[in-house]
Amino acid sequence: DFDRKLYIIRRVFEQSNDNTYVASLSSRTVVYKGMFLVGQLRRFYLDLQNKAYESAIALVHSRFSTNTTPSWERAHPNRFILHNGEINTIRGNVDRMLAREETMESSVMEDDMDKILPVVNAAGSDSAMLDNTLEFLVMNGMDLPLAVMVTIPEPWRNSKTITRAKRDFYHYYSTMMEPWDGPAAILFSDGDTVGAVLDRNGLRPSRYYITDDNTLILSSEVGVLDIPAEHIVKKSRLEPGKMLLVDTAKKRIISDEECKRYYATRKPYGEWLDQNLVRLSDLKMPNCRIERYDSKTRDRLYKAFGYTYEDVRNAIIPMAKNGAEATAAMGTDIPLAMLSDKHQPLFNYFKQLFAQVTNPPIDAIREEVVTDTCVYVGSDGNLLNETAANCGVLELPNPIITSAELVKIKAINRPGFKVETVSLLYYTNTPLERALDHLFVECDRAYKKGANILILSDRGVDENHVAIPSLLAVSAIEQHLIRTKKRTALSVILESAEPRDVHHFATLLGYGARAVNPYLAEECITELIDKKLLDKDYHTAIRDYNSAILHGIVKIASKMGISTIQSYQSSQIFEAIGISKEVIDKYFTNTVSRVGGIGLEEINEGVEYRHSHAFDPLGLGVDTTLDSIGEHKLRSGNEKEDHMYSPETVIALREATQFGSYERFKEYTAMVDNERRPHTLRGLLEFNTAGVTPVPLDEVEPASEIVKRFKTGAMSYGSISQEAHECMAIAMNRLGGKSNSGEGGERPERLGTERGSAIKQVASGRFGVTSEYLVSAKEIQIKMAQGAKPGEGGHLPGKKVYPWIAKTRYSTPGVSLISPPPHHDIYSIEDLAQLIFDLKNANRDARISVKLVSEAGVGTIAAGVAKAGAQVVLISGYDGGTGAAPQSSIHNAGLPWELGLSEAHQTLIQNGLRSRVILETDGKLMSGRDVAIAAILGAEEFGFATAPLITMGCIMMRVCNLDTCPCGIATQNPELRKRFCGKPEYVINFMMYIAEELREIMAKLGVRTVEELVGRTDLIKVREKTVTKRAAMADLSQILYSDNSAPQEDKHFKSDNVFNFELEKTVDEAVIIPAFKTALKTGKPKAIDIEVSSTNRTLGTIFGSEITKKYKNTLPDDTYTINCKGGGGQSFGAFIPKGLTIRLTGDSNDYFGKGLSGGKLIVAPPENAKYRAEEN
């Protein structure tokens, strides 16, 4: 009770003092925190220097911030928890926690509830907001371990080993609380008990010792404290979703099984579920007809809701036929939705966000056991009071429901449920804002009638009525319910003709829909079957289409590291691009939006435009044939989407580079830079020459130097042919630039020759990554994400895995190679820092690069990457090419490089890190103008991928994934490869022409070197005369922002400031290499004995690289032996080659033997250990 009073006092104080933070106010615990290095903490707090100061519990957490700007109040620990990880679902969790305030009642604090609300301080970090929630639950009478179980449940639904009692417990609470999902190792304590829990995926390491004096030591790695082996009673680790608890008052450890059994059996959760939970399968089909449309009406609806030939041919048919989303190739080169004059759907203005580095994506294919697609519909229960009525909701196995299932829901006749249908229709020519206001009134009216399930329906569109765009309606209602404190009382189901592809459904769920019925997509499938365009049973086709949509949504959620649909709902994990601030603030509140644009008037124009193509207001008749607009593959005609790589630009570029004509090249760039047809954000910019004194062209840095900053994109051997791969490598090596191997490895005979790529990529699949491969690199690139499909791994279809490809990749011919979305040795920024260190050890002469993709927050991640030791940070744009990717990813994930590059450049300057790293960018760089703008926004190096392919003969057939490339480029077919006509000279001409055009621009801007151009945002401005109304509405102020307080010399890379890895202090350089100096020269066997500790990371790797340089993989086994005693650090023996054997007597840490390249590792416990090795 005393701590509750302190909690109330603190909350009252915090409500009236915005700029303060109370670190600690408890009778049980004391929090010491700040922006410190570990050694500084005890010097700041004098208590910690007092030897008389004792505690039974000590929790310590230190890391550098990468997803938030660091501050004192965000430092760890929080009041109840220490959190190593990220809560990826935080936006939705917080919104729903705040909304629950209307339904949460507690007998413990009922008189003081108004003093402690809001539950969550939304300005805090994700860790702090989870801590707020746990503290609130505990202060209202919930045990701390129970609160942790409720917020971070184990993956119970698909588990085959969980007990019935535990399953019922988690099931009961899942009806009220969605998981706080993301990679997390959490320590928690209330002063008497202390515990640890791991997320459902187990994506953070947690290992512990128990000693013979009853001390428990748990840490992210072993060896943080030196404990003699004879004193260790038990060694173990925390498993995914499991909990470890210590009761210090009773002096006992409580196992996961005991703890959860206690809480799971306190109440009859199973009986409550049986009596109150309603399953969709329990509902009877009413005796009524499902509404269907005749062919003429259906054709009109297709046009009114914007269906195209591509939607049917490339999205609906493949999903209904195969039960999976179709794969496409190459990137997108049509205008952003905000710049298109084709009135693209509102869905296209929202780009999917994704996890990279600090909170990795999860592998939805290999980790399906942790995914959960169930959702709940109805009124939320009272989280603070365990009663049977709380679980009186409707359970849907997934959020994509058929028309038949919706009819069952509409007819539900059960206590606690009342369904109301609200129409989304409004009269043509009515202002959209008025229609939305009317929608709010109708929803409030339904609520007053007692409804707790709201069906938003756009059925009934005719010549006089149009429908509010479904995404706008769903999000507007969600925000209205939050503002009016009805969010937990009402569940929204959408009945709409509009959604038809995966991205549409993902946005609808992300902005508040609990379930979606795509009735027109269903009818489209019926029509396809009737017209013999789809040879399949109707019910099976609908089921497979819905399954494809569902798996697509799970994959999109997994890109953000989210494994449950329930957590993904309302999470708003998108960035809007090209929508006005007024619309975002009112209807898409808290959505990230850095580029303003259209308002409700323009959205309404799109509605009216589509409607007029379905229902002619003049009665002259309409053509209801589906249009083929060429969204992905080009279609000719004025009514089609304009592609940057059109036949005209492709032919011009090929002729210019093959015939060596700079004049023809200028014709090509005039077309791609056409200011009358802007496709990109940079297309809205122009150079600012006011007050600039031009310089003579001969004073500008020569093209031969500029091209050394140029690179070709990462295209793997496998996705493209040997001829194409080697052609680019030869060209770039001759120029002094760099080609990139991609993630498929390289044939050993190419390594170290002119045919070898200077950049060796290390991706999540690690195909072909050996010591020999790494030693041959001038730059090693860690691919965290790819522009065309961020959050997903590389995909090489089985038909392209020919024997020679399989040999290079160390895989099996004919088997598809799908790289996991995350690196399985990178689940945090510390892990990335470790891999950077590993690769630097594997090749001390190579630069280490990290490839990121543009998204909101990439600047903070780039700062973390710079702190981790990378020398090059690449920011890729969403429109880069790909050999194979889901079409929804190509068009809807990631953001333009202009946004990410500008943010990364500015954030690095603000953190004093800009001079430490080289910034690079890529993604549809097509002209010298593009390169100039990239440099002005902060880039120092530049990548080109699609354009070099064009010079070598690519004609943009976009069949890279099918192994049918007619130009011999994106194929392994020996017959098609004979058609390859590319030459290194063509690629060289392109690079030189880009450099020459850049020189001309630099001369006009009065700039002599690229280095002088970097970060000079004063040299660009928004075009004064934009061609289209929509282009004129774009707000690019955040891109053009510049911190003028920093001097120019701090706005670009300086070689003197490069990160110092202090490799001379490693055991390899200080001990091992000197000891083997003579033996390494002669190749004679030798063995040494050394002592090691957990701080000796990546042991043996530098020595291994020296062996590889001299002998490659030819030494006999056990030529060199290192006998180690002690604790092995992370990445022990990484990448060691054949001939090197390392024996470790002691304990090892994560990434033991990473990338082993023929070497041998042996680990064994000390002889005096009391524990049995096989049990610990």
N, C-alpha and C positions, 0 to 999 in steps of 0.2 A: 504493500500500500504506500509505503514511503517513496519508493521509486516511481509509482504512478503520480504522486503529487509533484515530484520533481519533474516528471515528463510534462505535466500540465503547465507548471511554472515556466519550463523552458519554451514550450509551444506558444504560450501567451507572450513571452518576451520576444520570440522570433517574429511573431505576427506584427509587432510594433517597431521592430528594428531590422529593416531590410538588409542593411549592409554589415551584418554581424553573423558570426558562426560560433555556436557553442560546441566546442570539441568534446567536452565531457561533463556530464552532470548526473552522476549515479552514485548510489551507496555501495555498489558491488564492483564496478570496474573503473579503471582510469585509462583514458586515451591520450597517448603522446603521438603527435603527428606534425608534419610540416613538409615544406619543399626542401628536403635534405638529401644529401648522400648519407649512406648508412652510418658512417663514422661520425657525422655531424650531430646526429640526433641526441646522443648521450651528452655531448658537450653543451647542447642548448638547454636540455632539461636537467637541472641539478639533481633531481630525485634519482635519476638513473646512475649517478656517480656515487651514491651512498651505498656502501657495502652492507649496511643493516637493512636495506630495502629488499624484502623477499616476497615472492608470490608463487602460488601453486600453479598458476597459469601464465604463460607468456606467448602472445601471438605477434608475429612480426611479418610485415609485407613491404617489399620495396621493388619498384619497377619504374621505367620511364614511360611517360604518357604518350600515346600515339593516336588515340581516337578522340581525345578532348584536349583543350588547351589546359596545361597544368596550372594549378592554383593551390593555395594552402588548404582551403576547405575540401578540395577534391582528393587530397592526399589520403592514403590509408594509414591506420584502420578507420572504419566508420564506427558507429556506436555499438553495433551488435556483430558486424561481420567484417572479414577481410576477404577480398574477392580478386582472384587471379583469373581474369577472363572478360568476356563481354556479354551483355544481355542484348541479343539481336532483336528481340521483340519489344524493346523498351517503350517505343512510341505507343503501341497498342495497349501494352500492360498498364502504362500510366493513365492513359485516357479512360480505360475501363475501371481502374482503381478509383479514379476521381468520380466517375459516374456511379460507382457502387455506394457512394456516400448517401445516396437517396434511399438505399434499401438496408444498409447496415445499421443494426441496433444492438446495443450491448447493455446488459444489466450491470456490468462492472463500471462503466463510465457514462451511463445514460445522461446524467446531469451535467457532464462536462464535455460532451461530444462537440458542441459548438466551439469550444475553446481550442480543440486540437485539430480541427479540420482546417485546410485540406490535409488529407493523409500524406500526400507526396509533395515535396518541393520540386516542381518541374524544372527548376534551374540547375538541379544537381546532376552529378554524373549518373550513369546507369547503376553503378554500385551503390551510390548514395540513395537512389530512389528505391532500390530493392531493400536497403537497410531501413528506410522510412516505413516501408510496408510491413516488414517483419516486426519492427518496433511497435507499430500500431496494433498489430495482431496480438503480440505478447502483452501489451499494456491493457488489452481488452480481454485478457483471460486465457489466451491460447498458449500452450507450452511452446517454447522456442523450437524444439525438434519437430513438433507437429507443424508449426508455421513453415519451417523449411521444407517438410515433406509436401505440403500443400502447394507451395510456390514452385518447387523444383522436383516434380515427381519423377520416379524412374519410368522407363518405357514399358508400361504394364500391359497395354492393349494386345500387342502381338507376342508377348512372352509366353512360352510354353511351360515355364517352370515356376511361375509365380503362384502363390497360394490363393485360394478362393477368397479368403478374408482380406488379403492385401489388395487383390483385384477389385473387390467391392468397395474397399475404402477409397482407392484412387478414383474409381468410377464415380462414386458419390461426389467427391470434391471437384472432379472435372466438370460437373454440371454447373459449378459456380465460379471456378477459377481456371483460366487458361494457364498453361506452363509459361514460366519466365525462362525462355529458351535461349540457349547459346553456350559456347564453350566456357565452362566455369568450374573452378575448384574454389570452394567457399569454406572458410573456417568461421565458426560462430561460437559465441559464449555469452552467458548471462552472469558470469562471475562464479557460479557453482558448477554448472556443466559446461563442457567445451566439446565441440564436435566439428566434423568435417564432412562435406558432401561433394560428390562429383556429378557433373551434368550427365544427362541421359546418353550422350555419345562418348563420354569419357575422354574428352579432348584436352584435358590438362593433367599433367603427371602429378601424382600424390603418393609418395612412398613413406613408409614409417618403420621405425624400430621400437621394440619394447625391450628394456634392459632389466637386469636382475635386481635393480633397486627400485622397480616399479615406475620408471620414467618412460613416457611415450614421447618420441620425437618424430614429427611428421613434417615433410618438406617436399618441395617440387623436385628435389634430387637428393640422393644419398651422399653423405660425406660432408654435410654442412657443419657437423660437429664430429670431432674425432672420437669414436667410441671403440675401445679395444674389442676384438671379435669375441673374446671369452666372456664378455659381459652382455652380449646380445642374446636375448632369449627367443625373440621372434622377429622375423623380417617379412613385411608384406606390403601390399599396395591397395589403394582405394580403387574399387572397380566402378564402371559406369553406372550412374544412378544410385550408388550405394552410399551408406552413411556410417561413420564411426563416431561413437559417443563415449565421453569419459565423465563420470560423476565423481567430482573431487571430494564431495562431502562423504560419499560412501566408499571412496577409494577403489572404484572398480570400472572396468571397461565394459561398455554395453555394445554388443555386436549389432550389425545392421538387422539381422534376423530378429533378435530379441526386441530391439527398439520398435521396429515396425509391426511386429506381432502385437506388442502392447497397445499401440495406437489403433491398429486395425480391428482389434477385438473389443474395444471399449463400448461400441454401439452396434446395433444390428443393421449395419449398412446394407447388407444384401437384402434383408426383408424390406427395408425402405425403398430400395430400387425396384424390387418386384412389385411393390404396391403402388408406386408413384411414377416411375419412369415410363414414358410411352415411346415405343419404338415405331419407326415408320412402317415396318412390316406388320405391326399389330393393327394398323388402321385398315378398315374395310373399304373396298371400292364402292362408292355410292352408285345408285341406279340412275346414272345420267351420262350423257354423251360428252366426249371430249371435243371441244370446238375445233373444227377443221375448216380450211379455206379452199375455194375452187381455184382452178389454175389461173384464171384472170386476176383474181384478187391477190393471189400469192405473188404473181409477177409484179404487181404494183407495189406490194409490200417490200419485195427485194429492192426495188429502186428507192422507195421512201426511206429505207433503213441503210442504204448505201452499199448493198451487196455488189460485188464485182465478179467477173468471170474467174479472176484469180482466187477470190475467196472460196468459190465452189471447187475449182479445179485443183488448187494447191493446198487448201486447208481442209475443207469439209470431206471431200472424197477420200484423201489418204487416211484421215483419222477414222472415218466410218469403215473403210476397207481393211486397214491394217491394225487399227487400235493403237496407233502411235503417230506423233506429230511428224510431218514430212521434214526431210533434211534438204537444205539448199546449199549453194556455194557462192563464193565471192561476197563482197560486202554490199552495202547500200550506197547508191550514188544519186538518189533522187533528193529533191529539196526537203528540208525539215518541214514538219507539218505547218509550222507558223509561216513558212515562206511559200508553201504550195498554193496554187490557185485552184486546186481540184477539191477543195473543201474536205480534207481528210477527216476521219472520225475523231471525236474528242479524245478517244483512247490514245491516239498517236502522239498527243502532246505530253504524255507521261512516260518517262523512261525508268525502267527497272533499276533499282540500286542493288548492290551486291557486296559481298564481303571480300576483303583482300587484306592479307597480312595479319591484322590484330584479331579479327574474328573471321576465321576462314569459312568458306562454303563447306557444306557437308556433302558426302557422296550418297545421293539418294538411291543409286543403283545398288551399291554394295552394302549400304547401311539401312536397308529398307525396314529392318526390324524396329528401328526407333521412330519411323514415321507413323503418323496417325492422321487419318482424314475425317474422323468423326466430328460433327458439329452439333450444337444444341439450339433449339428454338423454343421461345417462350419467355417467361419472366424469370430473372435471376433470383436465386434464393439469398437468405441472409447469412453471409459468411461467418458471422460472429456467434451464431446460435445453431447448434447441431439439432435439426429436427427433420422428420420424414418429409415434410412438405417442400423442403429445399430442392429436392431432386424431381419435382413435378414438372418436367420439361419434355419436349419432343426430341428424340435422338435421331439424327440423320446419319447414315453411314458415310456419306460424303455430301458436299454442298452443291453438286450438279444433279438436279432432279428432273425427271421426265414430266411431260404434261399429265400423264396418268397419275403420277405421284402427287403432283400439285392439286389435282382434283380431290384426292384423298385428304390432303391437308385442309383444303377449303371447306370440306364437309366434316371436319373433326367435331365430334360431339362428346367431349370429355370434360370433367370438372377441371377448372384451372386454365382452360384454353378458350379463347374467343378470337376468331379470325375476321379481319375486315380487309376488303380490297379497295385500294385507292387508285384512281386513274391518273396516269401521267399525261393525259391528252389535254390540249388547249386549242382554242380556235386559231386558225391561221391569221397572221398579222397582229396577234396579241403580243405585247412585249414579254420576253422570256422572264424577266424579273417578276412581273405580275403573275405569271403562271406558277413560278416557284413559291411566291407568297401564298397563292391559293392552295398549293400542295401542302404547305405547312398548316394551314387552317384545317384542311381535310384530315390530316394526320392527328392534329389535336382533338378534332371532333371524334375520331375513331377511338382515341385514348379515353376520352370521357365516357364513351359507350362501354368501356371495359375491355377493349381489344388489347391483346398482348402479342398477337402475330399480325403484322402489317404486310399485305401483299401489294407491292407497287406494280401496276400492270400498264403496258402500253398497247394492249389489244384495242381495236376499234378505230385505227387510223383510216380516214377516208378523205374525200376531197375537201372537207371543211375543217378537219382536225389533224394536228400534228402532235408528235410526242416529244416531251422533254428528253434530251439525250440521257440514256440510262445512267451513265457514270455521274453526270451532274446531279441527277435526281437522287441517286443513292447517297452520294457524299453530302449533298445539301441536307437531306433528311437526317443523316448521321450527326452532322454538326448541330442541327436544330434540336435534336433529342438530347444531345450533350448540354447545350445551353439552357434548355428548359428542364433539365434533370429528369428526363424520361428514358434515358438510354438503356437502363437495365430493366425497365418495365416492358419495353417493346422490342420485338425481333423483326427485322426487315427481310422479306423474301422478295426477289425480283422476278417478275414474269415479263420477259422482253423478247422482242424479235431481233434486237440489235446485236448482242454478242454472238460471235461465231468462231473466233480463234482464241488460242490459249491466253494471249495477252489481255484480251477483253475481259475474260473471266477473272484473271489475276487482279486487274485493277478494281473490278467490282467488289471482289471479296476484300481487297486491301483497303477499300474505302467504306466498308460497313455492311455489305450484304451478307446475311447468314447463309443464304442459298440462292441459286439462280436456276430458272427454267428457261432455256433457249428455244422457245416453241417454234420459231420460224426455221431455225437450223434443223430441228426435227422434221418439219414438213419438207424441207429441202431434201433431206435424205430419203423420205418417202417418195418424193417426185423422181429422184435419181433412180430409185429401184423400179418404179413404174415405167420409166422411160428406157430401161435396160442399160443405163449408164453405170449402174452399180449392181453387180450380181451377188446379192446377199439377202438373207432373211431380214425383214424389217426390224424386228426386236433385237436381233444380234447386232445389226449395224448401228442402231441407236446406242446399245450398250457399249459397243467398241468406241464409238465417237465420244461418249461421255467418259469412258475410261482413258482415252487419249488426252482429253481436256484435263482430267483429274491428275494424271501423271505429269502433264505439263506444268500444272500449278504447283505440284509437289517439287518439281525441279526448280521452278522459279523461287519458291520459298527456300529451297536448299541452297540456292545461290547466296542467300543472305544468312546462311547458317541456321535456318529455322526448320524444324522437323515435324511440326504439327500444324495442320490447317487452322485449328482453333486459335493458335498463337499468331498466325499470319493475318487472320481477319482483323480489319480496322487498324492494321499496323502502319499503313500509309508509307510503305517503303518504296517511294517513287520520287523522282524530281520532275517537276513541271517545267517545260521550256516553251516560252512564247504565250503565256497566259497572264493577263493583267493582275497586278497586286490586289486590286479590289475584289476580283473574282476568287483569287486564292484565299484571301483573308476571310471572306464570308462563307464560301462554300467548300473550300478544301483546306480548312484551317490547319496550320502547322506543317503543311507540305513545303518542302524545300523548293524554292523558285528564285533563280538568280537572273533570269532573262524574262522581262515582262513582255506583254504582247496583247493579244486579243481580249475583248470583253464579252459580255453577254450578247451585245448586238451582233458581233461577228459570229458567235456560236449559233445564234438564231438564224443568221444568213445561211449557214450551212444546212440547218434543218429545212429552211424554206427552199433552198436550192435543190436538195434531194426530193423534197415533196413535189416540187413543180415538174420534176422529171417522171414522177409517178402519176400525178393528177394534174393535167393541164388546166389552169384556171380559165383559159379562153375557150376551152371546149374543142380545140383543134386536133385532139388526139395526141398520144404519146407513144414513143417506142420503148416498150418494156423489156427489150432484149438486154441481157446483162452486158455492161461495158467491160472491155478488157483494157485497163488503164496502164498496164505495164509497171506495176509497183516494184517488182523485182527484176523480171526479164523485160528488156526494152520492147515497146510496141511503137510503131510509127503513127504519126498523126497529131494534130493540134490539141486533141482532147486527151492526150495521154500524158503521163508523168514524164518530165524532162530529165533525162539521164546525163550526168557529166561525161560518162564514157559512151558517147553516141557513135554511130558508124563514122560520122564526119571527124570527130576528135581522134578516134582510134586510127583511122587511115592517115590523118595528118601527122600523128606522132610516129607511126611506123615509117612513113615516107621520109620524115625529117631525119630520123636517126639512121635509117638504112642507107639513105642517099647522102647523108652528111650535109643537110641543108638547114642552116640556122634560120633562114627566112621562112621556110615551111614550119619550123618549130614555133616561130613567133605567130604564125597563123593559128597553130594549135593552141597556144596559150591565150590568144585573143578570144578563142571560143570558150575555153574553160574559165576564164576570168571575166566573162561577159557580165557587166554590171546590170544589164537589163534582165538577167535571169539568175538572180542570187539563189544558190542552193544551201549555202553554209553561213555561219555567223560571220566569218571573215569576209564573205561576199557583201556584207553590209558596211564594211569599213573602207576607208580610203586613206591614202597617205597625206599627212599634213605638212605641206611645204612652206607654210607661212613663216616668214622670218628665217628660212633656211638658205644658206649659201651653198650652191652645188659645188662639187669638186670635179676636176678633170678625171675622166675614166681611167687614164693610165696611172693615177695615184691610188686607185682602189686595189685592195688585196687581189692578187691574181687568182684566176679560176683554178689553177693547179694546186693552190693552197686551200681554197674553199672546199674543193671536193674531198679533202681529207676529213671533213666533218660529215660526210654523207655515208649512209649505210643502206643496204638492202634489207627488207623486212625478213622476219623469221619464217621461212617456208621450209618445211622439213623434207628430207630425202625420203620419199614415200608419198607425200602429197604431190610433189612434183618429180619429174624424171631426173635421172642422173645428168643428162645433157643440159637441162635447164639449170640445175643446181650448180654444176661446175662452171657453166657459162658466166653466171653472176659472180662466183667466187674469183674467177680469173680476171674479170673486168674490174672488180673493186680492188683486188690486190695490185693490179697495174696502176690504178689511180692513187693508191695510198689510202683509200677508204676502207670500209669493212663490209663483208657480206656476213649473213647470219645463218648458221646451220639449221635453225629450227630445232624441234624437239626429237628428231628421228635419228640422231647420231650421224656419223660419217664413216665411210669405208676407210679402213686403216691405211690403205695405199695412198689416200689423198692427204693424210695428215702431214703437216709440215712442208707441203709443196704449194705451188701456185694455184692448184685446184682446191686447196683447203680453205674453208671459211675462217676468217679471222675471229669471228664471234662464235663461241660455242654455247649453245643454249642448254640450260638445265631446267627441265620442266617436271611436272609432277609424276609423269610416267617413267622418267629417268632412262628412256630408251637409249642405249648406246653410250651411256655416261660411264666411262672408265678412266682410270688414271692416265692412260695414253691420250685419250680424247681431250682431257682437261689440260694436260701439259702442252698440247699443241696450240692452245688458244692465246690470242692477244687480249681478248676480253671474254669474260664468262658472264652470261646473262641468266639470271634467275627469273623465270616467267611466273609471275604471281597471277596474271590474268591476261586475257587476249581481247582486243578491242571488239571483234565481231561477236564474241560470246563470253563475256566476263562471267566468272562464277562457274564456268564449265571447263572440263578438260578437253584436250585435243582428241580428235576422232579420225582414225584412218580405217575406212571400210575394209572388210575382209577381202573383197575382190581386188584391192590394191596392194595387199600384203603378199607380194610375189616372194619366191624363195630368197632372192638377193636382198630384198627389203627386210625380211625376217632375220636373215643372218646379221645384218648391220644393227638391227634393233634387239637382237638376242630374244626373238619371239618365234611363234609358230606360223608357218605359211597358211594363208587363207582365213586366219582368225582375226576378227576386228580388234583393233587396238584402241581402247577408250581410256585415256588418262583420267585419273581421279580428279575431281574439282579442286581438292586441296592437295598441297604437298603433305605427305603423311609424316614429315618431320618438321612441319611449320604450323603450329597452332597458336603462336603468339609472336610478338615482335622480338622477344628474346630468342625464340627458335630461329627466326630469320637471321638475327645477328650471328647465331651459331653457324648457320649454313654459309653465310658470307665469310666467316672466319675459316670454315672448313675449306672452302674453295680457294681462298687466298693461300692457305697452307698447301693446297694441291698444285697451285701454280703461283709462285711469289711474284712473277713478272706480269701477270695479267691484271687488267682492271676488272673490278666486280661491278656488274650492272644489275639493277632490279627493274623489271618491267611491271608497271601499274597501268590501270585503265582509268580514264577520266570519270570522276563522279564527285558529288558533293562530299567534302571532307578529305579528298585525296591530298590536299596540302599538308594536313596534319600527319597523314600517313607518310608522305614524302620526308617530312622532318624526322620522323622516327627511323625511316630507312637511312637517312643521312647520319643520324646518331649511331646506327648499327654498323656503319663502316662502308657502305656502298660508295663508289666513286662516281657512278653514273645512275641517274634516275630517269627512266623512260616513262613518259605519259602518253599512252595510246588513245586515239579517238575511237568512237563507237563505229565509225564507218570504214574501218580497215577490212581487208579481205580475209577470206577463210576458205580452206579446202572443203569443209563440211561443218554445218551447224544447223540447229533448228531455225526455221525462218523467223519465228517470233523473236528469237535472240538477236538475229542479224539486224532487225529493224527496231527493236524496242528496249535493248539493254545497253547501258553505258551512255556516255555523253560526248559532245564534240570536244576535241582536244583543246580548243581555244579556252574553254572554261577550266578544264583541269590544269592546263599548263600555266595559265594566269594565276590560278589559286596556289599552285605549288611554288611558283616563283615568288609570289608575295609572302607566303607563309615562311619559306626558307629565309627570306630577308629579315622578317620580323623576329625570327628565332636565332639570327646571327649565324646561320648555317649555309647561306647561299654560296659562299666562296669555297665551300668544302666539296661541292658536288657539281658535276656536269649535268645539265638538264637536256634531255632529248625528247623529241616528239615525233609521232608518225600517225598516219591515217588520212589517206587521200591527199597527200601532198602532190600537186600536179604541175606547179609552175614556180618560177622564181619569185613571183608575188606571194605565193603561199609560204615559201621559205622566209621571205623578208618579214611577213607578219608574225610567223612563229618565233623568229629571233627577237622581234620587238616585244613579244609577250613573254620572253624569257628563255627560249631554247637556244642551245649552242651546238647541238648536233641534230641530224635530220634523217629520218628513215623513209625509204620509198619501196613499195612492193608491187602494187598493181601496174604502175607505169613501166618498170623494167620488164615485166612479163609482156606487156603490149609491144615493147620494142623487139622482143624475141619472137613475136608472132601471135600472141594471144588475141583472139577476136571476141572475147567476152561471151562465150557460149553459156557460161555458168553451169557447166556439167562436171566440175572438178571432182565431185563426190562419186561420179558414176564410172570413172576410169575410161571415159570415151572422148577425151579431149582430142579434137581433130588436128591440133597443132603440135602434138607431141610434147606438150609442156606438163599438164596436170594428169599424167597417165604413166603407168608402168607397162602398158601393152607394147611388146617389142615392135609390132607392125606400125602402131601409131607413132611410136618414138622415132621412126625413120623419117617422119614428116617434119621433125624439128628443124627450123631454119635459122635459129638465132645465132648470133655471134657476139663475143665480148665487145667488139667495136661498137655495136649498136647501143649497148648499155653505157659504155664509156661516153659516146656522143650525147646521150640523154643527160648524164650527170654533168658534163661540161657545159651543155646548153643551159641547164638550170643555174649553174654557177655564173655563167655569163649574163643571164637575165637578172640575177640577183645583183651582180656588179653594177648594172645599169641603174637599178633602183637605188642602190647605195650612193652612187654618184649624185643622183638627183636630190637625195636626202642629206648630202654633205657629210657622209660617213665613209671612212676609208677602210675599216676592218669590220669583220663580223663581230668581233669582241666589243667594238664601240656601239654596235647596233643593239646588242642584247639588253632587253629591259627598257628601251627608249620608247615608252608608250606615248610620249609627247609627239611622236612622229606619225601617229595614226589618229583618226577620228571617225565618228559615224558619218556615213555619206549624207551630204546635205540634201541631195535629191534622190530619194528612193523611188523605184519604179512602181511598186505596188503599195496599196493601202496597208496591208499586213506588215510588210517590211518596214514601213514608216513607224509602226507601233512598237517595234522591238526596243527594249531598254537594255543597252549593253554597258551600262555604267560600271558594273562589277568587274567586267573583263578589263576595262581601260583604267581601273584604279591603279595608282602608283604611290608607293611610300617614298616621298621626296626627301624624307629625313636621312635616308641612307645614301652615302656617297656612291657614285657610279662604280668605283672599283670594288665595292662590296656587293654588286649586283650581278657578278659573273664568277665563274670558277677561277681559282688561283691554285696552281700546282703546289705552291708552298704550304697550302692549308689542307692538303689531302690527309685523310684519316691515317693515323699511325697505329698499325696493328701490333707493334713491338714484338715482331716475330723473333728478334734476337734473344728474347727472354724465354722462348719456348724450350721445352726439354729437348726437342729435336735439334735445334740449332746450338743450344748450350752444352748438351751432353751427347746425344746419340750420334750426330754427324761427325763430331771430332773423334769419337770412339771408333767409328767404322771408316775413317778416312782412308786408310791404306787398303782395307778389305774391299771397299767400294771400287777402288781403282783396279784391283786385281781380280775381283770376283771370287776370292777364296772365302770359304765359310768362316763365320765368327759368331760368337754369342757374348752378350753382356748382361749384367744384373743391375737393375736400378730401382729406387724407391719412387713411388708416384702418389699423387693425391688427386682429389676430385677437381682441383683448380687447374690441373694439367690437361687442358682440353685438346682434342684432335691430335692425340699423341701418335707419332709414327707417320703422319701424313707427309710432312716435309721430306723426311728421309725416303719415304716411298716414292715421292716425285723425283728424287735424285736417282733412284734405282731405275725408274721408268725412262728418264732421259738417256741413261747410259745403256740399259739392257732391254728396254721395252718389256716384253713379257716372256723373256727367254731363260731366265735363271731357274735352276732346279729348286724344288721345294726346300724350305728350311736352310737356304744358303746363309741367311742372316737371321739370328734369333735374339729377341729382346725379352728377358725375363723380368717382369714387373711385379712389385709387391706393394700393396696399398689399395687406395680407392681410385678406380679409373674414372677420369672426367668424361664429359659428354663427347660423343663422336670419337670414341677410342678406336684407333686403327682405321679411320675413314679412308677409303679409296686405296688401301695399300695393295701393291702388285704382287705377282707371283715371285717367290723367292724370299719373301719376308714373313717371318712367323713372330707373333707377339703373344707371350703367355702372361696372364694376369692372375695373381693370387690375391683375391680380395673381391670387392664389390664393383660393379660397373653401373653406368648411368645410361640415359637415353642415347639412341642412335649408335650403339655399339656396333662397329663393323659396317657403318654406312657406306654404300657404294663399293663394297669389297671387290677388288679387281684381280683376284687370283691369289692374294695373300691368305695367311691362316691366322686365326685368332683362337686362343684357348683361355677359358676363364674357370677358375676353381676356388672354393672357399679356403680360408686359412686352416691349417691342420688343427689349431686349438679351438676352432669354432664349436660351440655346444649345440647349435641347431643343425637339423638335417637339411642339406642343400636342396633336395628334391621337394621339400615341404615349405620352403621359405623363399 
